[in-house]
Amino acid sequence: MIHVVIIGDDAFVHDSEQQQAMIGHYILSAENDIDRSIEAIAKRFAPGALGMESVNEDPAIPHGGNLYEGDVGVRRFPRHAKFVHEGTGVYGPLHRPYTLYKRQEHVGPDWGIDRTGRRNPAVGNVFKIPAAGGRGMMLKGGWHIFRKQVTIHGQHPQPYLTEAFEVAKRTEIPMRIHRLARDVSRGGPA
């Protein structure tokens, strides 16, 4: 979650109420523009379809006085978006591998019968390893054996939201802040 905060200048306190309302409008508009910029960049950086599905921005809201806040973040759904962004296993926040165990409720697809007459016990490709010399089960033109557990190192993080903020910080945000300052000093948009 990227939390963007704009704090207005107290020098505006001496302005008339109408000018203060306009200044608040300009600041709120700038906050929303910055949030949308970060969201658009993050959607381009996100791997696969995650950009369109997982990144969203909440409209900025005033919090009294000169404080305006907006958020750009990763949604709860799809659930794997958080794990793609932060990484898993040794590459994630816990920094340790994890073990998957095959359980009875994981029946998996019916890949056939092994050479002893038993049904295939595997669930997905992570439990399947190639075998040689007629060991295991014939599956799609090759012999395979199946493990009951496997330890996985995890996935490297792909911090597309953080990278989007860094890009926006160098490009979009300074331009929008400059425009905000120009609008406030002139008393209106050019």
C-alpha positions in Angstrom: 0.0 0.0 0.0 1.4 3.4 -1.0 0.0 6.1 1.3 0.2 9.6 -0.3 -0.2 12.6 2.0 -0.2 16.3 1.0 0.0 18.8 3.7 -1.0 22.4 2.8 0.9 25.5 3.8 -0.2 27.4 6.9 0.5 30.6 5.1 -2.9 30.2 3.5 -4.7 30.8 6.8 -4.8 34.5 6.3 -6.6 34.2 2.9 -10.3 34.6 2.6 -12.6 31.6 3.0 -13.3 31.5 -0.8 -9.5 31.4 -1.5 -9.0 28.7 1.1 -11.8 26.6 -0.5 -10.1 27.0 -3.9 -6.7 26.0 -2.4 -8.3 23.0 -0.8 -9.8 22.0 -4.2 -6.4 22.4 -5.9 -4.7 20.3 -3.3 -7.3 17.6 -3.5 -7.2 17.5 -7.3 -3.4 17.2 -7.2 -3.6 14.3 -4.6 -6.1 12.5 -6.9 -3.9 13.1 -10.0 -0.8 11.7 -8.1 -2.7 8.6 -7.0 -4.0 7.9 -10.5 -0.5 8.3 -11.9 0.9 5.8 -9.5 -1.9 3.4 -10.2 -1.4 3.7 -14.0 2.3 3.0 -13.7 1.8 0.1 -11.3 -0.7 -1.5 -13.7 1.9 -1.3 -16.5 4.6 -2.8 -14.2 2.5 -5.7 -12.8 3.2 -9.1 -14.3 0.5 -10.7 -16.4 -3.1 -9.8 -15.7 -2.3 -8.7 -12.2 -2.2 -5.1 -13.2 -5.8 -4.8 -14.2 -7.0 -7.1 -11.4 -5.0 -6.2 -8.4 -4.0 -2.5 -8.4 -6.5 0.2 -7.3 -6.5 3.7 -5.8 -8.9 5.2 -3.3 -10.0 8.8 -3.9 -8.2 11.3 -1.8 -10.1 12.8 1.2 -9.4 15.8 3.3 -8.7 15.2 6.9 -9.3 18.7 8.3 -6.9 21.6 8.2 -4.3 21.2 5.5 -4.1 17.4 5.5 -5.1 15.4 2.4 -4.6 11.6 2.1 -5.0 9.1 -0.7 -4.0 5.4 -1.1 -2.9 3.2 -3.9 -2.5 -0.5 -3.2 -2.9 -4.1 -4.0 -6.4 -5.5 -3.6 -7.2 -8.5 -1.5 -8.4 -10.4 -4.6 -6.8 -12.1 -6.5 -5.2 -13.5 -3.3 -1.9 -14.3 -5.0 -1.2 -10.6 -5.9 0.2 -10.0 -2.4 2.6 -13.0 -2.7 3.7 -11.9 -6.2 4.5 -8.4 -4.9 6.2 -9.4 -1.7 7.7 -12.8 -2.6 7.4 -16.1 -0.9 9.6 -18.7 0.9 13.2 -17.7 1.3 12.6 -14.6 -0.9 9.5 -13.4 1.1 9.1 -11.8 4.5 9.7 -15.0 6.5 13.0 -15.8 4.7 12.6 -19.6 4.9 11.5 -22.4 2.6 8.2 -24.1 3.0 7.2 -27.8 2.5 4.1 -29.0 0.6 2.6 -32.3 1.6 0.3 -34.5 -0.5 -2.9 -35.2 1.4 -5.7 -37.6 0.8 -8.2 -34.9 -0.1 -5.8 -33.9 -3.0 -6.9 -36.5 -5.4 -5.6 -34.7 -8.4 -6.4 -35.5 -12.0 -6.6 -39.1 -13.1 -3.3 -39.7 -15.0 -3.8 -43.4 -15.2 -2.6 -46.5 -13.4 1.0 -47.2 -12.4 2.7 -50.5 -13.2 1.6 -52.1 -9.9 -2.1 -51.3 -10.6 -2.5 -48.3 -8.3 -4.1 -45.1 -9.3 -1.8 -42.1 -9.8 -1.2 -40.5 -6.3 0.2 -37.1 -7.6 -1.3 -33.7 -7.3 0.1 -31.3 -9.9 3.6 -31.2 -11.4 5.4 -30.2 -8.2 5.1 -33.8 -6.9 6.1 -35.4 -10.2 9.7 -36.1 -11.1 11.1 -37.9 -14.1 12.3 -41.5 -13.6 14.4 -43.8 -15.7 14.5 -47.5 -16.4 10.8 -48.3 -16.1 10.5 -47.1 -12.5 7.2 -45.4 -11.5 4.4 -44.7 -13.8 4.2 -44.1 -17.6 2.7 -40.7 -18.2 2.6 -38.8 -21.5 5.5 -40.8 -23.0 7.8 -40.9 -20.0 8.3 -42.7 -16.7 7.7 -40.6 -13.5 7.7 -41.2 -9.8 5.7 -39.1 -7.3 6.9 -37.6 -4.0 4.7 -37.3 -0.9 6.2 -34.0 0.0 8.4 -31.3 -1.6 10.3 -28.3 -0.2 10.0 -25.1 -2.2 12.3 -22.1 -2.0 9.5 -19.8 -3.1 9.2 -16.9 -5.6 11.3 -13.8 -6.0 9.3 -10.6 -5.1 8.1 -8.5 -8.0 7.4 -5.2 -6.2 5.5 -3.5 -9.0 3.7 -1.1 -6.7 6.9 0.1 -5.1 8.7 0.5 -8.4 5.7 2.5 -9.7 6.0 4.9 -6.8 9.7 5.3 -7.4 9.1 6.2 -11.0 6.3 8.6 -10.2 8.4 10.2 -7.5 11.0 11.1 -10.1 8.6 12.1 -13.0 4.9 12.6 -12.4 4.8 13.9 -8.8 7.3 16.8 -9.2 5.5 18.0 -12.3 2.1 17.8 -10.6 3.4 19.6 -7.4 4.9 22.4 -9.7 1.5 22.8 -11.4 -0.3 22.9 -8.0 2.1 25.7 -6.8 1.4 27.6 -10.0 -2.4 27.2 -9.7 -2.3 28.3 -6.0 -0.1 31.3 -6.7 -2.2 32.5 -9.7 -5.5 31.9 -7.9 -6.7 29.4 -10.5 -5.7 27.0 -13.3 -4.0 28.5 -16.3 
